[in-house]
Amino acid sequence: EAATFAREQGFETEDIKEIARKTQALPKVNTKRQRIVVFTQGKDDTVLATENEVTTFPVLVSDQSEIVDTNGAGDAFVGG
């Protein structure tokens, strides 16, 4: 999804960190709060971009027996 967004925006890169950085820097209507960009990538590192930096976080591996339901997992992850 990030790569498709990048192409549509004309970012001319496939590097996920650079896509996150460029997405974070896009103009905003509400300039009172900074934009924070989070890209999840399944089992691959999660990418977080703020105004000052791009950081990656490894995905924690859970035992399949601990997973009850994955509905809404992505929304809950990003929402905190």
N, C-alpha and C positions, 0 to 999 in steps of 0.2 A: 504494500500500500504506500509506503514512504517513497519508494522508487517511482511509482506512478504519479504521485503528487509532485515529486521533483521534476519529472518530465513535463507535466502540465504547467508548472511554474517557470520552466526554462532554466532550471538550476545548472544543467550540464555537468552533473556529477552523479555517480552511483554510490559514493562513500556515505554510509549511513550517518556518521558523525557530522559530516559537512552538510548533509540534508537537514539534520536536526538544527544545526547552527543557523543555516539560512532560513529555515522555517521560523525559528525564534525571532529572527531579525525582521520579519515581514512587518509592514506598517499595521498599527492597531488604531481602532477608534477610541478605545478607553486607554489612555496613556497613564492613568493613575497607578496601574499595577502592571508589572512586567509579565510577559508571556513566558510560560514554562512549557517546554515540549517534552513529551515522554513517548518513546517508541519502544514497544515490547516486540520481541522477535521469537516467540516460542521458547525453545530451550537455549537460544543464544542470548548474549548479554542484552540487558535493557539499557537504552540510551536516554539520558536526561540532558536537556540543554536549557541553560539559563542565560541571562544577559551577559554574564561574565565567563562562563565555561561550559564545556561539554564533558560529561562524565559517563562512564559505563559501569554497570553493576552486574555481577554474575547472577545467574538464576539459581536459586536454591533448589536442590533436588528433594522431592517429597516421595515417600514410599506410597505406592499406589493404594495400599490398604488404608491410608490416612485420608484419601480424597473421597468426600461424600457426594459433592455436587459441584460442577464447574460453572453452572449458570451464573452470570454476572461477575465472574472472577476478575475479568479485565477491568470492568467499571469499578469494582471495589478496590482493586490494586491502585489505580490511578487516583481515585477519590480519597484514599487514605483510610 
